[in-house]
Structures are given as C-alpha cells and as structure tokens.
Amino acid sequence: MAYFVYILKCSDETLYTGIATDVDRRLAEHNTSVKGAKYTRVRRPVSLVYTEELIDRSSACKREYAIKQLKRKEKLELINA
C-alpha cells in the first residue's frame, strides 16, 4: 500500500504537513469533518499544495518528520520545485 506525505496551505497562510493513504479523502476530512486535524479545523479552508508518494508507512513517517523540521522558506522551495 502506498503512503503519501502532503502539505496543506491553510486559510491563515500557515502550512500543515501530514501523511495519508488517500490524499483526496484526507483533504476532504481536513475541510469538512471533525476527523480533520485540530490544527486545520480552525484554519479552514485548506488547500493541497504538495504530495509525495512513498512505499510504506515507515518511510512516510520519516519523510513527514524531515519536512516538519524544515524552515518555512525551505518548505515553500520544496512546494515550488
């Protein structure tokens, strides 16, 4: 099963990074459901600005952590690459 690391841009211009197996479903949850992350629930609407496919959950978690360690400028460079 493939996993995806994704970055969302929130309505307040902040960035949120997460992992999912179905990015479209997860985006819908962030925008409409109580299943969305607490962080994004108060910053709706959110839009998908970056995805990266990985082979398993472990790889996705490691990549998510690495992205979360980046500075905002570096995240924006990754998004625009």
C-alpha positions in Angstrom: 0.0 0.0 0.0 1.4 3.4 -1.0 1.5 6.3 1.5 1.7 9.9 0.7 3.2 12.9 2.5 1.3 16.0 1.9 1.4 19.7 2.7 -1.7 21.9 3.0 -1.9 25.6 2.9 -4.3 26.9 5.5 -6.5 30.0 5.2 -4.1 31.9 7.5 -1.2 31.1 5.1 0.4 28.6 7.5 1.5 25.2 6.3 0.4 21.8 7.6 2.2 18.5 6.9 0.7 15.0 7.2 0.6 11.5 5.8 -2.3 9.5 4.3 -3.1 6.6 2.1 -5.8 8.6 0.3 -4.9 12.2 -0.1 -8.3 13.3 -1.6 -10.2 11.7 1.3 -7.9 13.3 3.9 -8.2 16.7 2.3 -12.0 16.4 2.5 -11.7 15.5 6.1 -9.5 18.5 6.9 -12.0 20.8 5.2 -15.3 19.4 6.4 -15.0 16.7 9.1 -14.2 16.5 12.8 -11.7 13.9 11.6 -9.5 16.7 10.3 -6.6 17.7 12.4 -7.3 20.1 15.3 -4.8 22.5 13.8 -6.6 22.7 10.4 -10.2 22.7 11.8 -9.8 26.3 12.9 -7.9 27.3 9.7 -10.3 26.2 7.0 -10.5 26.1 4.1 -7.2 24.3 3.4 -5.8 23.5 0.0 -3.4 20.8 -1.1 -0.1 22.3 -2.3 2.3 19.3 -2.3 2.3 15.5 -2.3 5.0 12.9 -2.4 4.4 9.1 -2.7 6.4 6.7 -0.5 6.4 2.9 -0.4 5.4 2.3 3.2 4.2 3.9 6.4 7.6 4.0 8.0 9.1 5.8 5.0 6.2 8.3 5.0 6.6 9.0 8.7 10.3 9.6 8.4 9.8 11.9 5.4 6.9 13.8 7.2 9.3 14.3 10.2 12.0 15.6 7.9 9.7 18.0 6.2 8.4 19.3 9.5 12.0 20.1 10.5 12.4 22.4 7.5 12.0 26.2 7.9 9.0 27.8 6.2 11.2 29.1 3.4 12.6 25.6 2.7 9.1 24.2 2.7 8.0 26.8 0.1 11.0 25.9 -2.0 10.0 22.2 -1.9 6.4 23.1 -2.9 7.6 25.3 -5.8 10.3 22.9 -7.0 
